Amino acid sequence: MRTHLTRRLIAASSAVVVTLGGAATFAATTATAAPSGSTGAGAGVSLLSRVDAAGQQAALAYWTPERLAQAVPVDRVVTGRGAGAPGTAATLGTPAPAAPSAPAAQPRSTSATTGDAPVLPRGPRATAGVVTGDAVSTARNWTGPALPTVGRLYFTQGAGQFECTASSVDSPKGNVIATAGHCVTEGGLDSKNLVFVPGLAGTSQPQGQFAVGQTFTTTQWRTGDQQSAAALNYDVGFALVSPRAGKSLKDTVGAYPIAFDSPLSRVTVLGYPGRSRTADGFTLQFCTGTEFTDNGAGGTSDVATLCDLGGGSSGGPWLRDVDPATGSGTLTSVVSFSYDDNASVLYGPRFGSVVRDVYTRAANA
């Protein structure tokens, strides 16, 4: 049975923004204070993998143009929003089938890899906590300045080839990316052959590819029941990419500052939806909306916003204080899931003390 969790609102003055290792391209301030209620160092942190230089080169070689084209979204749609109903997950959005020559992706315990999300009757949506006056923000192509800070994350889980979205996050060494937890591990399968392609624009890769050397997530996500609210609340992952020619990811593409215990705000959500009726699969899209809390019987303490970004956007950044002229902003969450009875609402985990510990471990690895 899924228990509804009550989310405590954090006063605006408690928000903590971390911009380490000097001024990042999109970082305006540096903060050293830690959020209240932090857990001990390393608590709730799971190191998933370490990949040596040879393994990273193998990952870069693995992702041929044909395999890149065959990758499918690994996003989550959570069902069982009715009181007491168990949760399940299936693919978010409507990715197009892979090319005929593509090997069939293997099914996993919590995500399907092809086809539509289950079509269920939409029940009445609860209204408590929803910001009134907001309409659903229809995903559309990003037409502002190029955003090399956001990109596509490719990886394998088992025999399947998958894709998510990730973003460059400020850190002392400038090598951290943020994404969803289910993009680095799901259903007992840790992701392999991870490659980050920042600034993907159609088939063009203007910033090239960065191989991933280490991946981290929360212990709550990795070891918990990933169909439960208790795990979904911590569906966050971080990864370290290796420098190229002595230049860090941040020095190459910039990086977003990251905030913890951030108050509800107006956010811009970015992602690379997979191929569908409304997306070509290789174009950055976005929604803009006001955050509210998960008020359904699903029971998470996640933040939510009215946005219909489709499959492939998992792990995409939620940014507050976005400057349309520059694309700058502060990372406050990542795309996690959508309920199957209301695909027009996206949910993202709160970045609290546990997520801060995972980020800190990754940033100092």
ZIMO-V250734 format. One record per residue. N is the residue number from 0. RES is the residue in one letter. OMEGA is omega in radians with two decimals (none if undefined). Layout:
# ZIMO-V250734
n->{N,N}
res->{RES,RES}
omega->{OMEGA,OMEGA}
This chain:
# ZIMO-V250734
n->{0,1,2,3,4,5,6,7,8,9,10,11,12,13,14,15,16,17,18,19,20,21,22,23,24,25,26,27,28,29,30,31,32,33,34,35,36,37,38,39,40,41,42,43,44,45,46,47,48,49,50,51,52,53,54,55,56,57,58,59,60,61,62,63,64,65,66,67,68,69,70,71,72,73,74,75,76,77,78,79,80,81,82,83,84,85,86,87,88,89,90,91,92,93,94,95,96,97,98,99,100,101,102,103,104,105,106,107,108,109,110,111,112,113,114,115,116,117,118,119,120,121,122,123,124,125,126,127,128,129,130,131,132,133,134,135,136,137,138,139,140,141,142,143,144,145,146,147,148,149,150,151,152,153,154,155,156,157,158,159,160,161,162,163,164,165,166,167,168,169,170,171,172,173,174,175,176,177,178,179,180,181,182,183,184,185,186,187,188,189,190,191,192,193,194,195,196,197,198,199,200,201,202,203,204,205,206,207,208,209,210,211,212,213,214,215,216,217,218,219,220,221,222,223,224,225,226,227,228,229,230,231,232,233,234,235,236,237,238,239,240,241,242,243,244,245,246,247,248,249,250,251,252,253,254,255,256,257,258,259,260,261,262,263,264,265,266,267,268,269,270,271,272,273,274,275,276,277,278,279,280,281,282,283,284,285,286,287,288,289,290,291,292,293,294,295,296,297,298,299,300,301,302,303,304,305,306,307,308,309,310,311,312,313,314,315,316,317,318,319,320,321,322,323,324,325,326,327,328,329,330,331,332,333,334,335,336,337,338,339,340,341,342,343,344,345,346,347,348,349,350,351,352,353,354,355,356,357,358,359,360,361,362,363,364}
res->{M,R,T,H,L,T,R,R,L,I,A,A,S,S,A,V,V,V,T,L,G,G,A,A,T,F,A,A,T,T,A,T,A,A,P,S,G,S,T,G,A,G,A,G,V,S,L,L,S,R,V,D,A,A,G,Q,Q,A,A,L,A,Y,W,T,P,E,R,L,A,Q,A,V,P,V,D,R,V,V,T,G,R,G,A,G,A,P,G,T,A,A,T,L,G,T,P,A,P,A,A,P,S,A,P,A,A,Q,P,R,S,T,S,A,T,T,G,D,A,P,V,L,P,R,G,P,R,A,T,A,G,V,V,T,G,D,A,V,S,T,A,R,N,W,T,G,P,A,L,P,T,V,G,R,L,Y,F,T,Q,G,A,G,Q,F,E,C,T,A,S,S,V,D,S,P,K,G,N,V,I,A,T,A,G,H,C,V,T,E,G,G,L,D,S,K,N,L,V,F,V,P,G,L,A,G,T,S,Q,P,Q,G,Q,F,A,V,G,Q,T,F,T,T,T,Q,W,R,T,G,D,Q,Q,S,A,A,A,L,N,Y,D,V,G,F,A,L,V,S,P,R,A,G,K,S,L,K,D,T,V,G,A,Y,P,I,A,F,D,S,P,L,S,R,V,T,V,L,G,Y,P,G,R,S,R,T,A,D,G,F,T,L,Q,F,C,T,G,T,E,F,T,D,N,G,A,G,G,T,S,D,V,A,T,L,C,D,L,G,G,G,S,S,G,G,P,W,L,R,D,V,D,P,A,T,G,S,G,T,L,T,S,V,V,S,F,S,Y,D,D,N,A,S,V,L,Y,G,P,R,F,G,S,V,V,R,D,V,Y,T,R,A,A,N,A}
omega->{-3.12,-3.09,3.13,-3.14,3.12,-3.10,3.12,3.10,-3.13,3.13,-3.08,-3.07,-3.09,-3.10,3.13,3.09,-3.13,3.04,-2.98,2.97,-3.13,-3.08,3.04,-3.12,-3.09,-3.10,-3.12,-3.07,3.06,3.13,-3.12,-3.13,3.10,3.12,3.13,3.11,-3.13,3.05,3.13,-3.09,3.08,3.14,3.11,-3.08,3.06,2.97,-3.05,-3.04,2.91,-3.09,-3.12,-3.05,-3.14,3.12,3.11,3.08,3.11,3.11,3.11,-3.14,-3.11,-3.00,3.02,3.08,-3.14,3.14,3.06,-3.12,-3.09,-3.09,-3.13,-3.13,-3.14,-3.02,-3.01,2.92,-3.09,3.09,3.12,3.13,3.10,-3.06,3.04,-3.10,3.11,3.13,2.99,-3.12,3.06,-3.06,3.09,3.11,-3.05,3.13,3.09,3.10,3.14,3.10,-3.07,-3.10,-3.07,3.04,-3.13,3.09,-3.09,3.11,3.10,-2.98,-3.06,3.11,2.92,-3.03,3.12,3.05,-3.12,2.95,3.12,3.13,-3.14,3.09,3.10,3.07,3.09,-3.08,3.10,-3.06,-3.11,3.10,3.12,3.12,-3.10,3.10,3.12,3.01,3.09,3.11,3.14,3.14,3.10,-3.09,3.08,-3.11,3.10,3.12,3.12,-3.12,3.11,3.10,-3.14,-3.13,3.14,3.06,3.11,-3.12,3.02,2.96,-2.99,-3.13,-3.08,3.09,-2.94,-3.14,3.02,3.03,3.10,3.14,3.12,-3.07,-3.11,3.11,-3.09,-3.11,3.07,-3.03,-3.04,2.96,3.12,3.11,3.09,3.11,-3.10,3.03,3.10,3.02,3.10,3.07,-3.13,3.13,3.05,-3.12,3.11,3.07,-3.09,3.11,3.12,3.13,-3.11,3.04,3.12,-3.13,-3.03,3.07,3.14,3.08,-2.99,3.13,-3.14,-3.10,3.08,3.10,-3.13,-3.13,3.14,3.07,-3.11,2.96,3.09,3.06,-3.14,3.12,-3.02,-3.02,-3.08,3.01,-2.99,2.98,-3.02,3.07,-3.10,3.10,-3.12,3.11,-3.07,-3.12,-3.07,3.06,3.02,3.12,3.06,3.05,-3.11,3.09,3.05,3.13,3.09,-3.09,-3.10,3.07,-3.13,3.11,-3.11,-3.00,-3.03,-3.11,3.09,2.90,-3.09,-3.10,3.11,-3.08,-3.11,3.08,3.04,-3.08,3.00,-3.03,2.95,-3.12,-3.08,3.10,3.07,3.09,3.07,-3.11,-3.14,3.11,-3.07,-3.12,-3.13,3.09,-3.08,-3.10,3.11,3.09,-3.10,2.95,3.04,-3.12,3.13,-3.13,2.94,-3.07,3.07,-3.05,-3.14,3.14,3.08,2.93,3.12,3.03,-3.09,2.92,-3.09,3.02,-3.10,-3.04,-3.08,3.04,-3.05,-3.08,-3.05,-3.12,3.11,-3.11,-3.14,-3.05,2.89,-3.05,3.00,3.08,-3.13,3.04,-3.09,-3.09,-3.08,-3.06,3.14,3.13,-3.12,-3.11,3.14,3.10,3.05,3.10,-3.13,-3.04,3.03,3.05,-3.05,3.12,3.08,-3.09,-3.12,3.07,3.06,-3.13,3.10,-3.10,3.02,3.04,3.11,-3.00,-3.14,3.12,3.10,3.12,3.11,3.10,-3.12,3.11,3.13,-3.07,-3.10,-3.12,none}
